[in-house]
Amino acid sequence: MGTSRYTVAIIPSALRTIQSLPRDLRERVRDAIDALAENPRPHGIKSLQGGQKGHLRLRVGDYRVIYRVEDARLVVVAVGHRREVYR
C-alpha cells in the first residue's frame, strides 16, 4: 500500500508570518509543515475548540501552526506565537 502525500496550501497571511521568522525557526516550521503533508494527524496534534472547529494545532516550540485537512489537501491557515495565534 503506497503512501499518499497531501497537497499543502498556505494562506497569504500565514506565509508572510513564516517568511518573517528568524531563519532557524522558519526552517523548523517548514519542516513541520512538510511532515504534515506525509501524515496530517501525527501523535500530539490537538483539535481546536469553539469557532475554529475542524482546525488542528501543531506545536513548533513557542509557535503554533493552525491548519485544516480538506480531502487530499492540507491548508495552513495561521502561524504565530502561542500568545497571539488564537486571537
Backbone as a ProteinNet text record, in pm:
[ID]
protein_1_A
[PRIMARY]
MGTSRYTVAIIPSALRTIQSLPRDLRERVRDAIDALAENPRPHGIKSLQGGQKGHLRLRVGDYRVIYRVEDARLVVVAVGHRREVYR
[TERTIARY]
84.6	0	88.5	76.4	159.2	110.4	198.8	159.4	118.1	16.6	-26.7	19.1	67.6	114.5	5.1	-21.4	-121.4	-60.9	-142.4	-102.2	-112.7	-13.1	-12.9	-44.1	-141.1	-173.4	-154.3	-87.4	-64.9	-127.6	-221.2	-286.2	-183.1	-202	-101.4	-56.2	-148.1	-107.6	-17.5	-44.6	40.4	177.1	179.7	306.4	391.3	328.5	401.8	462.2	386.4	436.9	556.9	547.2	657.8	781.5	764.7	878.1	942.6	868.5	922.9	995.7	986.3	1050.9	1202.2	1276.8	1421.3	1448	1558.8	1587.8	1573.3	1630.9	1625	1481.8	1403.1	1263.5	1182.8	1209.3	1139.7	1162.9	1286	1316.8	1245.9	1238.7	1167.5	1019.4	959.5	817.1	794.4	879.9	864.9	883.1	980.3	999.1	875.9	816.9	697	579.9	564.7	456.3	480.7	606.3	638.6	603.5	630.1	596.5	445.1	369.8	223.4	171.1	241.2	198.7	203.3	291.7	300.6	198.3	180.2	88.3	23.2	-97.4	-158.8	-212.2	-210.7	-260.9	-163.2	-39.9	56.7	21.7	90.4	70.5	98.8	15.6	37.2	-41.1	-110	-191.2	-319.5	-359.1	-481.4	-582.7	-710.8	-819.2	-850.4	-881	-920.7	-1069.5	-1106.2	-1245.9	-1307.5	-1435.6	-1503.1	-1525.4	-1500.7	-1528.6	-1437.2	-1331.6	-1238.1	-1251.5	-1372.1	-1396.9	-1346.5	-1279.7	-1224.3	-1079.4	-1028.7	-889.4	-803.4	-681.8	-587.9	-470	-399.1	-287.4	-162.1	-53.1	76.8	170.1	237.4	335.3	470.9	535.3	674	740.5	794.2	848.2	737.2	759.9	657.8	561	576.3	489.8	389.5	280.5	175.4	144.8	119.1	73.1	-71.7	-163.8	-306.3	-342.9	-405.3	-436.6	-563.1	-611.2	-726.1	-695.3	-760.8	-742.1	-870.1	-856.3	-970.1	-939.7	-1004.6	-982.2	-832.9	-766.6	-624	-539.4	-595.8	-526.2	-515.1	-399.4	-374.6	-362.1	-446.2	-447.6	-397	-282.8	-228.8	-297.2	-370.6	-447.4	-381	-291.2	-223.3	-95	1.7	125.6	154.7	183.4	213.9	258.6	303.9	345.9	224.4	246	134.1	49.4	106.9	29.1	-66.6	-37.1	-112.2	-191.9	-155.9	-212.2	-361.1	-412.6	-553.4	-648.4	-595.6	-680.6	-747.4
-118	0	123.5	211.2	330.2	441.6	531.1	645.6	759.1	830	943.4	1071.1	1162.8	1290.5	1393.7	1470.4	1576.1	1697.8	1766.5	1893.6	1998.3	2083	2184.8	2320.8	2389.9	2528.1	2613.3	2725.6	2816.4	2950.2	2995.5	3122.5	3235.5	3344.5	3451.7	3508.9	3529.3	3587.8	3492.2	3362	3263.3	3257.3	3267.7	3266.8	3388.5	3505.1	3625.1	3607.4	3546.8	3522.7	3429.1	3321.1	3225.3	3296.2	3377.7	3446	3547.7	3597.3	3697.8	3636.1	3505.5	3438.9	3433.4	3424.8	3403.4	3272.5	3266.5	3154.6	3017.8	2998	2866	2825.4	2919.4	2890.1	2868.6	2950.6	2935.5	2795.5	2745.7	2611.3	2503.9	2522.4	2424.5	2420.1	2538.3	2544.4	2478.5	2510	2449.3	2298	2250	2104.6	2040.2	2107.7	2055.3	2048.2	2151.1	2151.5	2042.5	2023.5	1914.5	1778.9	1761.3	1634.9	1615.3	1724.7	1714	1669.4	1703.9	1662.4	1510.3	1446.8	1299.9	1238.2	1299.8	1248.8	1368.2	1407.3	1528.2	1515.1	1395.4	1376.4	1293.2	1343.2	1268.9	1276.3	1197.8	1198.6	1338.9	1387.2	1518	1631.3	1604.7	1707.8	1725.9	1851.3	1879.4	1949.2	1919	1988.1	2116.6	2222.6	2348.2	2343.5	2409.7	2413.1	2547.1	2559.3	2687.4	2717.4	2840.7	2888.7	2831.8	2762.6	2707.3	2555.6	2507.8	2364.3	2310.6	2196.7	2138.5	2177.2	2270.1	2312.3	2232	2207.3	2133	2222.4	2187.2	2268.5	2182.5	2233.2	2168.4	2262.5	2212.3	2292.6	2284.6	2399.8	2408.5	2506.8	2455.7	2542.6	2628.3	2759.5	2851.9	2895.6	2844.2	2879.5	2769	2807.5	2712.4	2724.5	2609.1	2603.3	2557.1	2640.2	2608	2568.4	2452.5	2403.7	2319.2	2290.5	2200.1	2105.8	1991.6	1892.4	1887.7	1909.3	1906	1802.8	1689.7	1580.8	1548.3	1570.9	1540.9	1666.5	1769.8	1898.2	1940.7	1991.6	2042.6	2194.3	2268.8	2414.2	2474.9	2542.7	2612.7	2748.4	2773.6	2897.9	3002.2	2960	3057.5	2998.1	3085.1	3050.7	3168.9	3142	3253.6	3207.5	3302.6	3274.7	3229.5	3142.1	3084.7	3189.3	3304.4	3409.9	3478.7	3477.6	3559.1	3482.3	3358.6	3288	3257.1	3248.2	3211.4	3330	3450.4	3570.7	3590.7
0	0	0	-95.1	-106.5	-15.5	16.3	98.3	6.1	47.6	-32.4	36.3	-41.2	11	-10.1	91.7	83	13.8	-64.6	-123.4	-13.7	-1.2	103.6	42.8	102	64.5	189.5	174.8	286.7	250.5	333.8	301.6	312.6	236.8	229.2	363.5	457.4	586.2	664.2	657.2	724.5	656.7	524.6	451.3	487.9	500.7	541.9	680.5	770.9	906.3	902	825.4	814.1	760.1	657.1	595.2	688.9	786.8	878.9	998.8	1013.6	1127.3	1109	1220.3	1208.4	1132.1	1060.3	970.3	1036.3	1155.1	1218.5	1251.5	1301.9	1333.6	1206.3	1104.6	975.7	919.1	926.8	876.1	957.3	1089.9	1173.8	1139.4	1116.6	1081.4	944.7	847.5	713.6	719.1	797.6	813.2	875.4	974.1	1039.2	941.1	857.9	758.2	654.4	612.2	519	579.1	707.7	774.1	778.5	795.6	794.9	659.5	553.2	419.1	406.3	480.7	480.3	574.6	691.6	793.5	862.4	820.4	874	1017.1	1071.4	1207.9	1291.7	1307.6	1388.6	1537.2	1617.3	1761.9	1816.3	1907	1968	1905.4	1795.2	1729.5	1809.7	1827.9	1902.5	1812.8	1835.8	1765.6	1840.6	1765.6	1828.9	1860	1966.4	2010.1	1971.2	1992.1	1969.3	1823.3	1784.6	1649.8	1543.2	1583.3	1485.6	1475	1482.8	1474.7	1341.2	1344.6	1223.5	1200.9	1281.1	1270.2	1368.6	1329.6	1412.2	1446.2	1554.4	1601.3	1614.6	1561.4	1574.2	1648.7	1750.5	1824.5	1756.7	1741.4	1695	1791	1901.5	2005.7	2062.8	2070.5	2121	2011.8	1893.2	1781.1	1754.1	1690	1655.5	1506.4	1445.5	1307	1315.4	1271	1271	1127.9	1113.4	979.3	980.5	860.9	844.7	728.7	730.8	625	543.1	412.2	319.4	213.1	218.4	122.9	115.9	2.8	-11.7	-3.8	62	70.8	216.7	252.7	386.8	374.4	446.4	435.4	565.8	559.9	675.7	680.5	789.4	797.9	886.8	975.8	1061.6	1117.5	1138.9	1207.4	1298	1424.1	1512.9	1649.2	1727.9	1863.9	1942.8	2037.5	2112.5	2184.4	2220.4	2286.5	2190.6	2061.3	1966.1	1862	1834	1719.1	1732	1852.9	1870.4	1864.9	1854.2	1853.7	1721.1
[MASK]
+++++++++++++++++++++++++++++++++++++++++++++++++++++++++++++++++++++++++++++++++++++++

